[in-house]
Structures are given as structure tokens and as C-alpha cells.
Amino acid sequence: MNIDFNSSFCLRIANLVLQEEAEKGLNSVLSPLSFQVLLSLVAAGSTGRTLEQFLLHLGSENVDNLKLLSSKLVALFSVRRDDTNLAAGPLISFTNGTWVDRYLGLRFTFQSMAEEVFKAQVKEVDFANKADEVRNEVNSWVESITGGLIKEILPLGSLNQDTALVLANALYFKGAWDRIFDTTRTRTMIFHLLNGEEVRVPFMTSRYNEKHLYWGNNEYKILQIPYQNGQDMRKFSMYFFLPGKTGGLQNLVQKFHSDPEFFSQDFDLREEELTEFWIPRFKFSYEFEASRTVKNLGLDLPFTNLAEFNEMVDPPCSNRLRISKIFHKSFIEVNEEGTEAAASTAATFVLFSATFPTASFRADHPFIFMVREDTSKVVVFTGAVLNPLEQMTSSS
């Protein structure tokens, strides 16, 4: 399987958010995957200069190519199974939704394409008279897809009679570590914050002499922890990127920001026995309204009166349609058993070594993480832990 589908634009969205929140000392987590599919869906309904701008930023030659790549990506993450045993592979639920005001006349061809290619729910609604009802409907839809982890993607007052189009997505991921941590070995230790303060946090560790996929230098270290996949052909892993210095997160964030493709590369990790191995437990959610970030990165026409959505609605209404808001909310929990995450993300070969281990991975200061499907290199989630005890972050 070879899907070159991590658009640099969506990775730049993630990196920019990570950078802005890290500067404020706040946790963050979001899904480049969700943004990629959602923006591609809207692009497929656009025409003219608006479509040209979408294609430029999403890295596609034409709309047919965009649809083809989107259908492959949606298929990769829409595998459903009745077995809920995590040993058979992570549980994933992924879907998208578009709500368009009914007075705009949604085109049947767009609705069919959205449902068939993107597996999306497309609905015409009455924002003018039932904005609160629509908000509750969207929130209930997201809550259902994410197993109750995200209860309110649209805040009170986010929709009104002037709303024309709302985009939402829901992604749920739950995976068990390939080698589950022993809870009896978990210890409460100090985690160093960027402001110099310290908090006491439960840290997980592995059994003595257990080897881990690792790479490191003086600047930063990388640790990969695979999830169980059973007979699932997809292979998911979580990656931890730890700065070499306690206060080195900003330099690492800047490195990623200057190279959006960093998360998509093949990491040269090797099985190593670590002298120290400690990962903090953490659980938090993050939410933000993404239109400002998207526009700041150059994709601005869809939000203006110059937007052209002739493939989505018929003229003359298509000349009055523009994106009003893009809401995104994510949740992630990492503990001894594995990872549970949501967004509105095999056999291990041991190399024999007779040398005394010198490498270590002690994540007792702010770090970056990523959940990735490794056969396609698709980044499902990425974020940063600034304080493992902080459970809710809302971008202002």
C-alpha cells in the first residue's frame, strides 16, 4: 500500500496550531487526516478560482485526482468490523458531515458524490428558523461517532440565521499497545513545565530488559510504540518526540514547522534496550475554530464573497455561499493499556546486542506526539503535551 496523501497544507495547519499553543504553554491535539478529507470534500464542490486555490493548497492536479485520493484515504480509515477486541487491531470510526442551508438548493450531483466518494453525511437544514436545533443535531452526531468523548463540537451561539454552511468531522480511535504496560510498575514522578514549575504525574514504564524502537541525538529523541493489529493489514503506531533539553520544546516545534513533511518520513529507528524508560499518562481535549488558521496559511477565497461553489449549489445562490466556520475538537488519552482518541487517529524483531545500554527515554518535560498509520504514513493525530495534568484546552 502506498498512498502519498499527507497534504503539506494540513500538516502545516497542525504545526501552526502546535506552535501557537506551545508558546502559551498549552496542550494541543488535532487530526490532519480530518482536515484533509473535509477540505477535499468542500473543494469538490467549488469551481473557478476557488477550486484552483483548493487544488494548489491540497496538492492535487485536478478535482478528479482529489476525489481519487480522497476515496482511497476514506476507504483506508472506514474499515468496519464486528469484533471489538483490540488485539484484532485498533477500533476506528471516521465520518464527515456537511450542513447547508436549505434555501441554497443543494445539488443532487454534489450530494451523491459526497456520499459515494467521501462517505459523508450531507444535509439541507433551516438555519434561519432552527439554528439551535441544527447545532444540537450536529453535536449529537459527533458524540455518537466518537463514543461520547466529544459532546459539543459546536458551542452555544455558534450558529445563527446568517449561517450558510457548516463543516464538521468525527474521528474515533482506540488501540491497545503491542506490549501493554504493567500498572504495578507505574510510579508518580516529577514533570517539569516550561515555566520552571513542577507537577507530580503518574509515569508508565516497561519491564526490565525490554527493547524499544528508538532513535536519539543531543537535539531530540524519537520513540515508537506500535499498537496491536492482529490480522489487520494496517499498522498503527504512536510516536513520541522528546527534546534533548527540558526547555527545548520551542526549538523542536520550530524544526517541525519549517519541515511539514517531517511526520511523513521513514524514521530510522532501531530496537534498543533503554537505561531509563518513562512515559507520563495523559488525557486531555483540545478545541478551536480553524478558519483563521486556514486563511492565514493562504486558503482564503472559500471564506469570502468571491467564493465559487457552483458544484455544490445552483446559481444564483452559489454566488452567495461561503464557508462561515470550521470547528475542530479532539480528545486523546494515553495509559498503560493503549490510546483512546477522537477528533471532530505486528511482530517486533529484537536485535541482539552485547553492549551495555546507554540510551534512555525519560519524558519528564514537554514533548510532541503523533499517531500514524505506518503503511501509508498517514498522520491521524498529532499534538503536544505541555502539562499532563491539564485536561481541557480551548484556543482563543
C-alpha positions as CSV (number, residue, x, y, z in Angstrom):
1,M,0.0,0.0,0.0
2,N,1.4,3.4,-1.0
3,I,-0.8,6.4,-0.5
4,D,1.1,9.7,-0.7
5,F,-1.7,11.6,0.9
6,N,-0.5,13.7,3.8
7,S,-1.0,17.2,2.3
8,S,1.7,19.5,3.4
9,F,-1.1,22.1,3.9
10,C,-2.9,20.1,6.5
11,L,0.3,19.2,8.3
12,R,1.1,23.0,8.3
13,I,-2.2,23.6,10.0
14,A,-1.3,21.1,12.7
15,N,2.2,22.5,13.1
16,L,1.0,26.1,13.3
17,V,-1.6,25.2,16.0
18,L,1.0,23.2,17.9
19,Q,3.5,26.2,17.7
20,E,0.9,28.8,18.8
21,E,-0.4,26.7,21.8
22,A,3.1,25.7,22.9
23,E,4.1,29.3,23.1
24,K,1.2,29.7,25.5
25,G,2.2,26.6,27.5
26,L,-0.9,24.7,26.5
27,N,-1.6,21.1,25.4
28,S,-2.9,20.6,21.9
29,V,-4.1,17.7,19.7
30,L,-5.7,17.7,16.3
31,S,-6.2,15.4,13.3
32,P,-4.5,16.4,9.9
33,L,-6.4,13.4,8.5
34,S,-9.8,15.0,9.3
35,F,-8.8,18.4,7.8
36,Q,-7.5,16.7,4.7
37,V,-10.7,14.9,3.9
38,L,-13.0,17.7,5.0
39,L,-11.3,20.3,2.9
40,S,-11.2,18.0,-0.1
41,L,-14.9,17.5,0.2
42,V,-15.6,21.2,0.1
43,A,-13.0,21.6,-2.8
44,A,-15.0,19.1,-4.8
45,G,-18.0,21.4,-4.6
46,S,-16.1,24.5,-5.7
47,T,-15.3,26.0,-9.1
48,G,-13.2,28.7,-10.8
49,R,-10.5,30.5,-8.7
50,T,-11.8,28.9,-5.5
51,L,-11.2,25.4,-6.9
52,E,-7.8,26.5,-8.2
53,Q,-6.8,27.7,-4.7
54,F,-8.1,24.5,-3.1
55,L,-6.1,22.4,-5.6
56,L,-3.0,24.4,-5.1
57,H,-3.0,24.1,-1.3
58,L,-4.2,20.5,-1.2
59,G,-1.5,19.4,-3.7
60,S,-3.8,17.9,-6.4
61,E,-3.6,18.5,-10.1
62,N,-7.3,18.4,-10.7
63,V,-10.6,17.6,-8.9
64,D,-10.7,14.0,-10.3
65,N,-7.3,13.4,-8.7
66,L,-8.5,14.9,-5.5
67,K,-11.6,12.7,-5.4
68,L,-9.5,9.6,-6.2
69,L,-7.0,10.2,-3.4
70,S,-9.8,11.1,-1.0
71,S,-11.7,7.9,-1.8
72,K,-8.6,5.8,-1.1
73,L,-8.0,7.5,2.2
74,V,-11.6,7.3,3.3
75,A,-11.6,3.6,2.4
76,L,-8.4,3.1,4.4
77,F,-10.0,4.5,7.6
78,S,-13.6,3.3,7.1
79,V,-12.9,-0.4,7.7
80,R,-15.6,-1.7,10.0
81,R,-15.6,-4.9,11.9
82,D,-17.9,-6.5,14.4
83,D,-15.1,-7.7,16.6
84,T,-14.3,-5.1,19.3
85,N,-11.3,-7.0,20.6
86,L,-8.4,-4.6,20.4
87,A,-6.0,-7.5,19.9
88,A,-7.5,-7.7,16.4
89,G,-6.4,-4.1,15.7
90,P,-7.5,-0.6,16.7
91,L,-11.1,0.4,16.6
92,I,-11.6,3.3,14.2
93,S,-14.7,5.3,13.3
94,F,-14.4,8.0,10.8
95,T,-17.0,10.2,9.1
96,N,-17.7,13.7,7.8
97,G,-20.7,15.9,7.7
98,T,-21.9,19.0,5.8
99,W,-24.9,21.0,6.7
100,V,-26.1,23.5,4.1
101,D,-29.0,26.0,4.4
102,R,-32.0,24.5,2.6
103,Y,-32.7,27.8,0.8
104,L,-29.5,27.5,-1.2
105,G,-30.6,24.4,-3.2
106,L,-28.0,21.7,-2.7
107,R,-27.2,20.0,-6.0
108,F,-28.0,16.3,-6.2
109,T,-24.7,15.6,-8.0
110,F,-22.8,17.0,-5.1
111,Q,-24.7,15.1,-2.5
112,S,-24.3,11.8,-4.4
113,M,-20.5,12.5,-4.8
114,A,-20.1,13.3,-1.2
115,E,-21.9,10.2,0.0
116,E,-20.3,7.8,-2.5
117,V,-16.7,9.2,-2.6
118,F,-16.3,10.7,0.9
119,K,-18.9,8.5,2.7
120,A,-20.2,11.8,4.1
121,Q,-23.5,12.8,5.6
122,V,-24.9,15.8,3.6
123,K,-28.0,17.6,4.8
124,E,-30.0,20.6,4.0
125,V,-31.2,22.4,7.1
126,D,-33.0,25.6,8.2
127,F,-30.5,27.9,9.9
128,A,-32.9,30.8,9.7
129,N,-35.5,29.3,12.0
130,K,-33.9,26.3,13.6
131,A,-30.2,27.2,14.2
132,D,-30.3,25.7,17.8
133,E,-31.9,22.5,16.6
134,V,-29.2,22.1,13.9
135,R,-26.5,22.7,16.5
136,N,-27.9,20.0,18.7
137,E,-28.2,17.6,15.7
138,V,-24.5,18.2,14.8
139,N,-23.4,17.8,18.4
140,S,-25.4,14.5,18.8
141,W,-23.9,13.2,15.6
142,V,-20.4,13.9,16.6
143,E,-21.0,12.5,20.1
144,S,-22.3,9.3,18.7
145,I,-19.4,8.8,16.3
146,T,-16.8,9.5,19.0
147,G,-18.3,7.2,21.6
148,G,-19.3,10.1,23.8
149,L,-15.8,11.5,24.0
150,I,-16.7,14.8,22.2
151,K,-20.0,16.1,23.4
152,E,-20.2,19.6,22.0
153,I,-18.2,20.5,18.8
154,L,-20.5,23.5,18.2
155,P,-20.6,25.9,21.1
156,L,-23.7,27.8,22.1
157,G,-24.3,30.7,19.7
158,S,-22.0,29.3,17.0
159,L,-24.9,29.1,14.6
160,N,-27.4,31.8,13.7
161,Q,-29.7,32.9,10.9
162,D,-26.8,34.1,8.8
163,T,-25.1,30.7,8.8
164,A,-24.9,29.2,5.3
165,L,-22.6,26.3,5.6
166,V,-21.1,24.3,8.5
167,L,-18.5,21.6,8.2
168,A,-17.8,19.0,10.9
169,N,-15.9,15.8,11.1
170,A,-15.7,13.0,13.7
171,L,-12.9,10.5,14.1
172,Y,-12.6,7.9,16.9
173,F,-9.5,5.8,17.5
174,K,-8.8,3.2,20.3
175,G,-5.8,1.0,20.2
176,A,-4.0,-1.4,22.6
177,W,-0.2,-1.3,22.8
178,D,1.5,-4.2,21.2
179,R,3.1,-4.7,24.7
180,I,0.8,-3.5,27.4
181,F,2.4,-1.7,30.3
182,D,2.2,-3.3,33.8
183,T,0.2,-0.9,36.0
184,T,2.0,-2.2,39.1
185,R,5.2,-0.6,37.8
186,T,3.6,2.9,37.3
187,R,5.2,5.5,39.5
188,T,4.4,9.1,40.4
189,M,7.3,11.3,39.5
190,I,8.0,15.0,38.6
191,F,7.2,16.5,35.3
192,H,9.0,19.8,34.5
193,L,6.8,22.6,32.9
194,L,8.3,25.2,30.6
195,N,7.7,28.0,33.2
196,G,10.0,26.2,35.6
197,E,7.2,24.8,37.8
198,E,6.9,21.1,38.6
199,V,3.9,18.8,38.8
200,R,3.7,15.2,40.0
201,V,2.4,12.8,37.4
202,P,1.9,9.0,37.0
203,F,4.6,7.6,34.7
204,M,4.4,4.3,32.9
205,T,7.4,2.1,32.3
206,S,8.2,-1.3,30.8
207,R,9.7,-4.5,32.1
208,Y,13.4,-4.6,32.7
209,N,15.5,-5.5,29.6
210,E,12.6,-4.9,27.2
211,K,13.7,-3.3,24.0
212,H,12.0,-0.3,22.2
213,L,12.1,1.3,18.8
214,Y,14.3,4.3,19.4
215,W,16.5,7.0,17.8
216,G,18.2,9.9,19.5
217,N,20.8,12.6,19.4
218,N,21.6,15.7,21.6
219,E,18.8,17.7,20.0
220,Y,15.8,15.3,20.4
221,K,14.8,11.6,20.7
222,I,12.2,9.6,19.0
223,L,10.3,6.6,20.5
224,Q,7.8,4.5,18.6
225,I,5.2,2.3,20.3
226,P,3.2,0.0,17.9
227,Y,-0.4,-0.9,18.5
228,Q,-1.7,-4.5,18.3
229,N,-3.0,-5.1,14.8
230,G,-3.9,-8.8,14.7
231,Q,-5.0,-9.7,11.1
232,D,-5.5,-6.0,10.2
233,M,-3.2,-5.0,7.3
234,R,-3.0,-1.5,8.7
235,K,-0.2,-0.9,11.2
236,F,-0.7,2.0,13.7
237,S,1.9,3.4,16.0
238,M,2.3,6.2,18.4
239,Y,5.5,8.3,18.2
240,F,7.0,10.5,21.0
241,F,9.4,13.3,20.1
242,L,11.3,14.4,23.2
243,P,13.6,17.5,23.2
244,G,17.1,16.8,24.5
245,K,16.7,19.7,27.0
246,T,13.9,20.4,29.4
247,G,13.2,23.7,27.9
248,G,13.9,22.6,24.3
249,L,10.3,22.2,23.0
250,Q,10.2,25.5,21.1
251,N,13.3,24.6,19.1
252,L,11.7,21.2,18.2
253,V,8.4,22.8,17.3
254,Q,10.2,25.3,15.0
255,K,12.0,22.4,13.3
256,F,8.7,20.7,12.6
257,H,7.1,24.0,11.5
258,S,9.9,24.5,8.9
259,D,9.5,21.0,7.6
260,P,5.9,20.0,7.3
261,E,6.8,16.6,5.8
262,F,8.8,15.6,8.9
263,F,5.9,13.5,10.3
264,S,5.6,11.6,7.0
265,Q,9.1,10.3,6.7
266,D,10.6,6.9,7.4
267,F,12.2,7.2,10.8
268,D,15.5,5.2,11.2
269,L,14.5,3.6,14.5
270,R,16.2,0.6,15.9
271,E,15.4,-1.9,18.7
272,E,17.4,-0.7,21.7
273,E,17.4,-1.5,25.4
274,L,17.0,1.7,27.3
275,T,18.6,2.5,30.7
276,E,15.5,4.6,31.6
277,F,12.1,4.4,30.0
278,W,9.3,6.6,31.4
279,I,6.2,7.9,29.7
280,P,3.6,10.0,31.5
281,R,-0.1,9.1,31.5
282,F,-2.2,11.9,30.0
283,K,-5.7,12.7,29.0
284,F,-7.0,16.0,27.5
285,S,-9.2,17.6,24.9
286,Y,-8.5,20.5,22.6
287,E,-10.9,22.6,20.5
288,F,-10.5,25.5,18.1
289,E,-12.3,27.3,15.3
290,A,-10.0,26.7,12.4
291,S,-11.0,29.3,9.8
292,R,-8.4,31.9,11.0
293,T,-5.6,29.4,10.8
294,V,-6.7,28.1,7.3
295,K,-6.9,31.7,6.0
296,N,-3.6,32.7,7.5
297,L,-2.0,29.8,5.5
298,G,-3.3,31.2,2.3
299,L,-6.6,29.4,1.7
300,D,-8.9,32.4,2.0
301,L,-11.2,32.6,-1.0
302,P,-13.8,30.0,0.3
303,F,-14.4,32.3,3.2
304,T,-15.1,35.4,1.2
305,N,-17.9,36.8,-1.0
306,L,-15.7,35.8,-4.0
307,A,-16.1,32.1,-3.2
308,E,-17.5,29.9,-6.1
309,F,-19.4,26.8,-5.1
310,N,-21.2,26.1,-8.3
311,E,-20.8,22.3,-8.0
312,M,-22.3,22.4,-4.5
313,V,-25.4,24.6,-5.1
314,D,-27.1,26.1,-8.2
315,P,-26.8,29.7,-9.3
316,P,-27.6,32.4,-8.2
317,C,-27.3,31.0,-4.7
318,S,-23.8,29.6,-5.4
319,N,-22.6,33.2,-5.7
320,R,-23.7,33.9,-2.1
321,L,-22.3,30.8,-0.5
322,R,-19.1,30.9,1.6
323,I,-17.7,28.9,4.5
324,S,-18.6,30.5,7.8
325,K,-16.9,28.3,10.3
326,I,-14.7,25.2,10.6
327,F,-14.9,23.7,14.1
328,H,-12.4,21.1,15.3
329,K,-12.3,19.3,18.6
330,S,-10.1,16.5,19.6
331,F,-9.6,14.2,22.6
332,I,-6.8,11.8,23.5
333,E,-6.0,9.5,26.4
334,V,-2.8,7.5,26.8
335,N,-2.5,5.0,29.6
336,E,-1.0,1.6,30.4
337,E,-3.4,-0.3,28.0
338,G,-3.1,2.0,25.0
339,T,-4.6,5.0,23.4
340,E,-8.1,6.3,23.0
341,A,-8.5,9.3,20.8
342,A,-11.2,11.2,19.0
343,A,-11.5,14.2,16.7
344,S,-14.5,16.2,15.2
345,T,-6.0,8.7,14.7
346,A,2.9,-6.8,14.5
347,A,5.7,-8.7,15.2
348,T,8.6,-6.9,16.6
349,F,12.1,-8.1,15.7
350,V,14.7,-7.9,18.5
351,L,18.3,-7.2,17.6
352,F,20.8,-9.0,19.8
353,S,23.3,-6.6,21.4
354,A,26.1,-7.5,23.8
355,T,26.9,-3.8,24.5
356,F,25.8,-2.1,27.7
357,P,22.8,0.0,27.0
358,T,23.3,3.8,27.2
359,A,20.2,5.2,25.5
360,S,17.3,6.4,27.7
361,F,13.9,7.9,27.2
362,R,12.5,9.8,30.2
363,A,9.6,12.0,29.1
364,D,9.6,14.2,32.2
365,H,9.3,17.5,30.2
366,P,7.1,18.8,27.4
367,F,7.1,16.7,24.2
368,I,5.3,16.2,20.9
369,F,3.4,13.1,19.9
370,M,1.9,11.6,16.8
371,V,-0.4,8.6,15.9
372,R,0.3,7.4,12.4
373,E,-0.8,4.6,10.1
374,D,2.7,3.4,9.1
375,T,2.0,1.6,5.8
376,S,0.5,4.8,4.2
377,K,2.4,7.2,6.5
378,V,-1.0,9.0,7.1
379,V,-0.8,11.2,10.3
380,V,-4.0,10.5,12.2
381,F,-3.3,12.7,15.2
382,T,-0.5,15.0,16.3
383,G,-0.1,17.2,19.3
384,A,2.0,18.3,22.2
385,V,1.9,17.6,26.0
386,L,2.9,20.7,28.0
387,N,1.3,19.6,31.2
388,P,0.0,16.0,31.6
389,L,-2.4,17.2,34.3
390,E,-4.2,19.7,32.1
391,Q,-7.4,18.1,30.7
392,M,-9.0,20.8,28.6
393,T,-7.6,23.4,26.2
394,S,-9.7,25.9,24.2
395,S,-7.8,28.1,21.7
396,S,-8.7,31.7,22.0
